[in-house]
Amino acid sequence: MDDNELEKQLKKLRRDLKVNRIISIVSVLLTVCLLGALVWAAGTLEPVVEQVSQLDIDTVNNTLTEAESVLTEISASDIDWEQLSGTIAGLDVDTLNETMRALDMEQLTEAIENLNEASEAIQELADSLNSSLFGIFR
């Protein structure tokens, strides 16, 4: 090979080396940016991940199954959407919102607890009457 040919190859190799260096620097910079973004995202997503990890998957699956069956029933039924829309449009939402705000949630919770206690007492009474009545006839 002559010197001229070697010189051309050397220039080509130097140019290729510069291109490879530039590509390598860009790759390193992109990798550093990506790692920084991942670290930032991990810190941002931590509360979301904690909330998702607390979900009961069986309950979510059951809820989705129930929602699917309800949606299937709705889509299979004949609904007069115009009448439904008219009924919804006729609702006085402001009055409903005021009523909801006026509810005393503590008093409502206490009333529900009292109702549950009374229901349990009635159920116990019914069970004891059933067992004593059926005990007589045996």
Rosetta blueprint (number, residue, H / E / L):
1 M L
2 D L
3 D H
4 N H
5 E H
6 L H
7 E H
8 K H
9 Q H
10 L H
11 K H
12 K H
13 L H
14 R H
15 R H
16 D H
17 L H
18 K H
19 V H
20 N H
21 R H
22 I H
23 I H
24 S H
25 I H
26 V H
27 S H
28 V H
29 L H
30 L H
31 T H
32 V H
33 C H
34 L H
35 L H
36 G H
37 A H
38 L H
39 V H
40 W H
41 A H
42 A H
43 G H
44 T H
45 L H
46 E H
47 P H
48 V H
49 V H
50 E H
51 Q H
52 V H
53 S H
54 Q L
55 L L
56 D L
57 I H
58 D H
59 T H
60 V H
61 N H
62 N H
63 T H
64 L H
65 T H
66 E H
67 A H
68 E H
69 S H
70 V H
71 L H
72 T H
73 E H
74 I H
75 S H
76 A H
77 S L
78 D L
79 I L
80 D L
81 W H
82 E H
83 Q H
84 L H
85 S H
86 G H
87 T H
88 I H
89 A H
90 G L
91 L L
92 D L
93 V H
94 D H
95 T H
96 L H
97 N H
98 E H
99 T H
100 M H
101 R H
102 A H
103 L L
104 D L
105 M H
106 E H
107 Q H
108 L H
109 T H
110 E H
111 A H
112 I H
113 E H
114 N H
115 L H
116 N H
117 E H
118 A H
119 S H
120 E H
121 A H
122 I H
123 Q H
124 E H
125 L H
126 A H
127 D H
128 S H
129 L H
130 N H
131 S H
132 S H
133 L H
134 F H
135 G H
136 I H
137 F L
138 R L
